[in-house]
Amino acid sequence: MDKKKIMNWLIAIIVAIVYLTVSLIFDIWAFSWLIWVAYAIYRFIAK
């Protein structure tokens, strides 16, 4: 795998971990979708 693909996977895994951590600790499942929106915007811009 090339470096960019590995970096994309690492970022996706980190985002998933942050999402679960924030949602479980603060019990704010309703607002945690903002994390995924931010990630989607990042992916759109980084592409």
C-alpha positions as CSV (number, residue, x, y, z in Angstrom):
1,M,0.0,0.0,0.0
2,D,1.2,3.5,-0.7
3,K,1.7,6.1,2.0
4,K,-1.5,8.1,1.2
5,K,-3.7,5.0,1.5
6,I,-2.2,4.1,4.9
7,M,-2.6,7.6,6.1
8,N,-6.2,7.6,5.1
9,W,-6.8,4.4,7.0
10,L,-5.1,5.8,10.1
11,I,-7.2,8.9,10.0
12,A,-10.4,6.9,9.6
13,I,-9.5,4.7,12.6
14,I,-8.6,7.7,14.7
15,V,-11.9,9.4,13.8
16,A,-13.8,6.3,14.8
17,I,-12.0,6.0,18.1
18,V,-12.6,9.7,18.9
19,Y,-16.3,9.3,17.9
20,L,-16.8,6.3,20.2
21,T,-14.9,7.9,23.1
22,V,-16.7,11.2,23.0
23,S,-20.1,9.5,22.6
24,L,-19.6,7.1,25.4
25,I,-17.9,9.4,27.9
26,F,-20.2,12.4,27.4
27,D,-23.3,10.5,26.3
28,I,-23.9,12.9,23.4
29,W,-24.8,10.5,20.7
30,A,-27.1,13.1,19.1
31,F,-24.3,15.6,18.5
32,S,-21.5,13.1,17.7
33,W,-22.5,13.1,14.0
34,L,-20.6,16.5,13.8
35,I,-17.4,14.5,14.1
36,W,-18.3,12.5,11.0
37,V,-19.4,15.7,9.1
38,A,-16.0,17.2,10.0
39,Y,-14.2,14.1,8.7
40,A,-16.3,14.1,5.5
41,I,-15.4,17.7,4.9
42,Y,-11.7,17.0,5.5
43,R,-11.8,14.1,3.1
44,F,-13.5,16.3,0.4
45,I,-10.9,19.0,0.9
46,A,-7.8,16.7,1.2
47,K,-8.8,14.9,-2.1
